[in-house]
Amino acid sequence: MTATPTEGETRTFSRTFTAADVASFADLSGDRGSHHVEEEEPMVHGLLTATLPTKIGGDMDFVARTMSFEFRRPVYVGEEITCETTVESVTTRPERHEMVVSFSCTNESDAVALAGDIDGVIFRESAED
């Protein structure tokens, strides 16, 4: 059972994307821009970087309704990227928790590569949560 989220709650997840990750995403998405597949140090796809906040959301059983992304700087293969999410607001209803979550993904120099917010829900298993 998923715990009731609280305003201000934060979660983090870090990942270093590999050339194999970028190649797999290129195959999956069809995005084979030269900056992703032909460079010695490939640029990670923006939407591949955006899997960091969605991974954290998945851990919470959070179902996104809307997502906004601001891609501030490129991410390259081999960089460790850390994503921190913050629950900005929670409205609890009998069948769900409606939430707005902000996120920031930073590189090893603490420069923001990706930021944004997500509006969505966590469905409640029972009214006893």
C-alpha positions in Angstrom: 0.0 0.0 0.0 1.3 3.5 -0.9 1.8 5.9 2.0 -0.1 9.1 2.0 2.1 11.8 0.4 2.8 15.0 2.3 3.6 18.5 1.1 7.3 19.2 1.1 8.2 15.5 0.9 11.3 15.0 -1.3 12.7 11.9 -3.1 15.9 11.6 -5.1 17.3 9.2 -7.7 20.6 9.3 -9.5 21.7 7.7 -12.7 24.6 7.8 -15.2 23.4 7.3 -18.7 25.5 5.0 -21.0 26.0 5.0 -24.7 24.0 1.8 -24.8 21.1 3.6 -23.0 21.2 6.4 -25.7 21.4 3.8 -28.5 18.4 1.9 -27.1 16.4 5.1 -26.7 17.3 6.1 -30.3 15.9 2.7 -31.5 12.8 3.0 -29.4 12.0 6.6 -30.2 13.3 6.8 -33.8 15.2 10.0 -32.8 18.6 9.4 -34.4 19.9 13.0 -34.5 23.6 13.0 -35.1 24.2 14.6 -31.7 22.8 11.4 -30.1 24.3 8.7 -32.3 27.3 10.0 -34.2 29.3 11.9 -31.7 32.2 10.6 -29.7 30.4 11.8 -26.5 26.7 11.4 -27.3 24.1 13.8 -26.0 21.4 12.0 -23.9 17.9 12.5 -25.4 15.9 15.0 -23.4 13.1 12.6 -22.9 15.5 9.9 -21.8 16.7 12.3 -19.1 13.0 12.9 -18.2 12.8 9.2 -17.2 14.4 10.2 -13.9 11.4 12.0 -12.4 9.0 9.4 -14.0 11.0 6.6 -12.2 10.5 8.4 -8.9 6.8 8.8 -9.7 6.6 5.1 -10.5 8.0 4.3 -7.1 5.1 6.3 -5.6 2.4 4.7 -8.0 1.9 8.3 -9.2 -0.1 8.6 -12.4 0.8 11.8 -14.3 -2.0 13.9 -16.0 0.2 16.7 -17.2 4.0 17.2 -17.3 6.0 20.3 -18.1 9.7 20.2 -18.9 12.3 22.9 -19.2 15.5 21.6 -20.7 18.2 24.0 -19.5 21.4 22.3 -20.5 22.5 19.2 -22.4 23.3 15.9 -20.6 26.1 13.7 -22.0 26.8 10.0 -21.7 28.9 9.4 -18.6 27.5 12.3 -16.5 25.8 11.4 -13.2 22.4 13.1 -13.1 20.5 13.4 -9.8 16.8 14.1 -9.8 15.0 15.5 -6.8 11.2 15.7 -6.6 9.2 17.7 -4.1 5.5 17.3 -3.4 4.2 20.9 -3.8 0.6 20.2 -2.9 -1.7 17.3 -2.0 -5.5 17.2 -2.1 -6.9 14.0 -0.6 -10.2 12.8 -1.9 -11.9 9.5 -1.0 -10.6 7.6 -4.1 -7.3 9.4 -4.7 -4.5 11.9 -3.7 -4.3 14.7 -6.3 -0.7 16.1 -6.3 1.6 18.6 -7.9 5.2 17.6 -7.8 8.1 19.7 -8.9 11.5 18.3 -10.0 15.0 19.3 -10.7 17.7 17.2 -12.4 21.2 18.4 -11.8 24.6 17.3 -13.1 27.8 16.6 -11.1 28.5 20.3 -10.9 25.0 21.0 -9.5 23.9 22.8 -12.7 20.3 22.2 -13.5 19.9 20.2 -16.7 16.1 19.7 -16.5 13.4 21.1 -14.3 9.6 21.1 -14.3 6.5 19.9 -12.7 4.0 17.1 -12.9 0.3 17.1 -12.0 -1.3 13.8 -11.3 -2.9 11.3 -8.8 -2.2 8.4 -6.6 -5.2 6.2 -6.5 -6.2 5.1 -3.0 -6.7 1.4 -2.3 -9.3 2.2 0.4 -10.8 5.1 2.2 -8.9 4.0 5.3 -5.5 5.4 4.0 
